[in-house]
Amino acid sequence: MGCWVTGLLGYWVTGCPQQPSNPYNPFVPSSVEFRNVSVGDILRDLDLRIGAGEAVAFIGRSGAGKTTSLRLINGLAAPTRGEVLVDGVALSATDLIALRRRTGYIIQGSGLFPHRTVYENVATLPRLLRWEESRTRDEAARLLDRLGLPFAKFATRYPRSLSGGEQQRVGIARAIVARPAILLCDEPFGALDPIVRRELQESFTAIREERNATIVFVTHDLVEAMRVAERVVVFDGGRIVADTAARDLPRHDAPAVRALVAAASLPS
């Protein structure tokens, strides 16, 4: 029987025959470190450490370097200088496919497979990891129910029949169902209306607290950054200009931070 392999949001899907199922084993959260990392003219001299289990938001203007920094973590972008490390091991010496399979990735617009049902989308990574089907189904059902998508009603539906907010909920479920060590979020709620966006922020925060992953969340929205993360890193011109606890950000005196605070109409 032949095999096919294709990229999926930073990890890989393979059509090769599956091996016998492995026991369910949640991944332990990972640390991430950037050591003097530059990427051409986009990112310069980035030094940053994110502890295992920490939730960090990257915020800044368009082109500031935040999404490039996110993509460096699972090898979707490569540094031109310096090293990115996960759990103390440089990505240059890491099996990137294995890393991506323990990394969840949520993007704006959900990125669902249009030819797969809601359940099949959510089950993608557990099946790659050779979970028992009963465990996959139980975890998917529990998570979809938590996200306001009752399994009995939504499991067999296709993405084209869902609203934008429902699609994004399925994207979240797919990214976190296998309890990833790292969860990367690239402006996942940016295209949604304010009410749905707030609902998803609240659902995401509640689930984040029980899933215990290391989270990096890219956003343009300062209020969102402070709502979903405990630490905020502000980028400007390809460099970090602030790195502080979310609650302390409105009082930070960096000009780029002051501009974000003013735009968000937050009291300083």
C-alpha positions as CSV (number, residue, x, y, z in Angstrom):
1,M,0.0,0.0,0.0
2,G,1.4,3.4,-0.9
3,C,1.8,6.4,1.5
4,W,1.1,10.1,1.2
5,V,2.4,12.9,3.3
6,T,1.3,16.5,3.5
7,G,1.8,19.4,5.8
8,L,-0.9,20.4,8.2
9,L,-0.6,23.6,10.2
10,G,3.0,22.8,11.1
11,Y,2.7,19.1,11.7
12,W,2.4,16.3,9.2
13,V,-0.4,14.0,8.1
14,T,0.6,10.6,6.7
15,G,-1.4,8.0,4.8
16,C,0.8,5.1,5.7
17,P,-0.8,2.2,7.5
18,Q,-1.2,2.8,11.2
19,Q,0.7,0.8,13.9
20,P,-1.1,-0.6,16.9
21,S,-2.5,2.0,19.2
22,N,-0.3,3.5,22.0
23,P,-1.7,4.3,25.5
24,Y,-2.9,7.8,25.9
25,N,-0.1,10.0,27.3
26,P,-0.6,13.8,27.7
27,F,2.4,15.8,26.7
28,V,4.3,17.6,29.4
29,P,4.5,21.4,28.8
30,S,7.8,22.5,27.2
31,S,10.1,25.5,27.7
32,V,11.0,27.7,24.7
33,E,14.1,29.9,24.4
34,F,15.4,32.3,21.8
35,R,19.1,33.0,21.9
36,N,20.3,36.0,20.0
37,V,17.9,35.2,17.1
38,S,17.7,37.2,14.0
39,V,15.7,36.6,10.8
40,G,17.0,38.9,8.0
41,D,15.6,42.4,8.5
42,I,12.4,41.1,10.2
43,L,13.7,40.1,13.6
44,R,16.9,41.2,15.3
45,D,18.8,40.0,18.3
46,L,15.9,38.3,20.0
47,D,16.7,36.9,23.5
48,L,13.7,35.5,25.3
49,R,12.8,32.5,27.5
50,I,9.3,31.2,28.0
51,G,8.9,28.8,30.9
52,A,7.1,25.4,30.7
53,G,3.4,26.0,31.2
54,E,3.6,29.8,30.8
55,A,1.0,31.7,28.8
56,V,2.7,34.6,26.8
57,A,1.1,37.0,24.4
58,F,3.2,38.6,21.6
59,I,1.8,42.0,20.5
60,G,2.9,44.8,18.2
61,R,2.2,46.6,15.0
62,S,2.0,44.7,11.7
63,G,5.5,43.7,10.6
64,A,7.0,44.0,14.1
65,G,8.2,40.4,14.1
66,K,5.7,38.7,16.4
67,T,4.3,36.1,13.9
68,T,7.8,35.3,12.6
69,S,8.9,34.7,16.2
70,L,5.9,32.3,16.6
71,R,6.7,30.4,13.5
72,L,10.3,29.9,14.6
73,I,9.1,27.8,17.6
74,N,8.0,24.9,15.5
75,G,10.5,25.4,12.6
76,L,8.1,27.0,10.1
77,A,10.6,29.8,9.9
78,A,14.4,29.5,10.4
79,P,16.8,32.0,12.0
80,T,19.6,33.5,10.0
81,R,21.5,33.9,13.2
82,G,21.2,32.4,16.7
83,E,19.3,29.4,18.0
84,V,15.8,28.5,19.0
85,L,15.6,25.8,21.7
86,V,12.7,23.7,23.0
87,D,13.4,22.0,26.4
88,G,17.0,23.1,26.1
89,V,17.5,21.4,22.7
90,A,18.2,23.5,19.6
91,L,15.7,23.0,16.8
92,S,18.6,22.5,14.4
93,A,19.2,19.2,16.3
94,T,15.5,18.3,16.8
95,D,13.1,16.0,14.9
96,L,10.8,18.7,13.6
97,I,8.0,16.3,12.7
98,A,8.0,14.9,16.2
99,L,8.0,18.4,17.6
100,R,5.1,19.5,15.5
101,R,3.0,16.5,16.6
102,R,3.3,17.7,20.2
103,T,2.6,21.4,19.2
104,G,-1.0,22.7,18.7
105,Y,-1.5,25.5,16.1
106,I,-4.5,27.8,16.0
107,I,-4.7,30.2,13.1
108,Q,-7.1,32.9,12.0
109,G,-9.8,31.3,9.9
110,S,-9.5,27.9,11.5
111,G,-7.8,26.1,8.5
112,L,-10.2,23.1,8.7
113,F,-10.1,20.4,6.1
114,P,-13.2,21.1,4.0
115,H,-13.7,17.4,3.0
116,R,-13.6,16.1,6.6
117,T,-16.4,16.3,9.2
118,V,-16.0,18.2,12.4
119,Y,-15.1,15.0,14.2
120,E,-12.6,13.9,11.6
121,N,-11.0,17.3,11.8
122,V,-10.7,17.2,15.5
123,A,-9.4,13.5,15.4
124,T,-6.6,14.3,13.0
125,L,-3.7,14.4,15.4
126,P,-4.9,11.7,17.9
127,R,-5.1,9.3,15.0
128,L,-1.6,10.3,13.9
129,L,-0.5,9.6,17.4
130,R,-2.3,6.2,17.2
131,W,-4.7,6.8,20.1
132,E,-7.5,4.2,20.7
133,E,-10.5,5.4,18.7
134,S,-12.7,5.3,21.8
135,R,-10.3,7.7,23.6
136,T,-10.2,10.0,20.6
137,R,-14.0,10.1,20.4
138,D,-14.4,10.7,24.2
139,E,-11.8,13.5,24.2
140,A,-13.3,15.1,21.1
141,A,-16.8,15.0,22.4
142,R,-15.8,16.4,25.8
143,L,-13.9,19.3,24.2
144,L,-16.5,20.2,21.6
145,D,-19.2,20.2,24.3
146,R,-17.0,22.6,26.4
147,L,-16.7,24.9,23.4
148,G,-20.5,25.0,22.8
149,L,-20.6,22.6,20.0
150,P,-22.6,19.6,21.2
151,F,-21.0,16.4,19.8
152,A,-24.3,14.8,18.8
153,K,-25.3,17.8,16.8
154,F,-22.0,18.8,15.2
155,A,-19.8,15.7,14.9
156,T,-20.9,14.7,11.4
157,R,-21.2,18.2,9.9
158,Y,-18.8,19.7,7.4
159,P,-17.0,23.0,7.8
160,R,-19.0,24.7,5.0
161,S,-22.2,24.3,7.1
162,L,-20.7,26.1,10.1
163,S,-20.5,29.8,10.9
164,G,-17.1,31.5,11.3
165,G,-17.3,31.3,15.0
166,E,-18.2,27.6,14.9
167,Q,-15.4,26.9,12.6
168,Q,-13.0,28.7,14.9
169,R,-14.2,26.6,17.8
170,V,-13.5,23.4,15.9
171,G,-10.0,24.8,15.1
172,I,-9.4,25.3,18.8
173,A,-10.6,21.8,19.6
174,R,-8.4,20.2,16.9
175,A,-5.3,22.1,18.2
176,I,-5.7,21.1,21.8
177,V,-7.5,17.7,21.8
178,A,-4.1,15.9,22.1
179,R,-3.0,18.0,25.1
180,P,0.0,19.6,23.3
181,A,3.2,20.5,25.0
182,I,3.1,23.9,23.2
183,L,0.1,25.8,21.8
184,L,0.8,28.4,19.2
185,C,-2.0,30.9,18.4
186,D,-1.7,33.2,15.5
187,E,-4.4,35.9,15.8
188,P,-7.0,33.1,16.1
189,F,-10.0,35.5,16.9
190,G,-9.0,38.5,14.8
191,A,-11.6,38.0,12.0
192,L,-14.6,37.4,14.4
193,D,-17.2,39.9,15.5
194,P,-16.7,41.4,19.0
195,I,-19.4,39.2,20.8
196,V,-18.1,35.9,19.4
197,R,-14.6,37.0,19.9
198,R,-15.2,37.7,23.6
199,E,-17.0,34.4,24.0
200,L,-14.1,32.5,22.5
201,Q,-11.6,34.4,24.6
202,E,-13.4,33.3,27.7
203,S,-13.7,29.7,26.5
204,F,-10.0,29.6,25.5
205,T,-8.9,31.0,28.9
206,A,-11.0,28.4,30.8
207,I,-9.7,25.5,28.7
208,R,-6.1,26.9,28.9
209,E,-6.1,26.7,32.6
210,E,-7.0,23.0,32.6
211,R,-4.8,21.9,29.6
212,N,-1.5,23.1,31.1
213,A,0.3,23.8,27.8
214,T,3.0,26.4,27.1
215,I,1.1,29.0,25.1
216,V,2.3,31.7,22.7
217,F,-0.5,33.9,21.5
218,V,0.0,36.5,18.8
219,T,-2.5,39.4,18.6
220,H,-2.9,43.1,17.7
221,D,-5.4,43.6,20.5
222,L,-3.9,44.7,23.8
223,V,-7.1,43.9,25.8
224,E,-7.1,40.4,24.3
225,A,-3.4,40.0,25.2
226,M,-4.1,40.9,28.8
227,R,-7.2,38.6,28.9
228,V,-5.6,35.4,27.6
229,A,-2.1,35.6,28.8
230,E,-0.3,36.2,32.1
231,R,2.8,37.8,30.4
232,V,2.9,40.2,27.5
233,V,5.9,40.7,25.1
234,V,5.7,43.8,23.0
235,F,7.5,43.9,19.6
236,D,8.5,47.0,17.6
237,G,10.7,47.2,14.6
238,G,11.8,43.6,15.0
239,R,12.9,43.9,18.6
240,I,11.4,43.4,22.0
241,V,10.6,46.7,23.7
242,A,8.7,45.4,26.7
243,D,8.4,42.1,28.5
244,T,6.2,42.3,31.6
245,A,3.3,40.8,33.6
246,A,0.0,41.5,31.8
247,R,-1.4,43.4,34.8
248,D,1.6,45.8,34.7
249,L,1.6,46.6,31.0
250,P,-0.7,49.7,31.2
251,R,2.0,51.4,33.4
252,H,5.0,50.6,31.2
253,D,6.8,53.7,29.9
254,A,8.1,52.4,26.5
255,P,6.7,54.6,23.7
256,A,5.4,51.5,21.7
257,V,3.5,50.4,24.8
258,R,2.1,53.8,25.5
259,A,0.8,53.9,21.9
260,L,-0.9,50.5,22.4
261,V,-2.4,51.6,25.7
262,A,-3.8,54.8,24.2
263,A,-5.2,52.9,21.2
264,A,-7.0,50.5,23.6
265,S,-8.3,53.4,25.7
266,L,-6.9,51.7,28.9
267,P,-6.2,53.8,32.0
268,S,-2.5,54.0,32.7
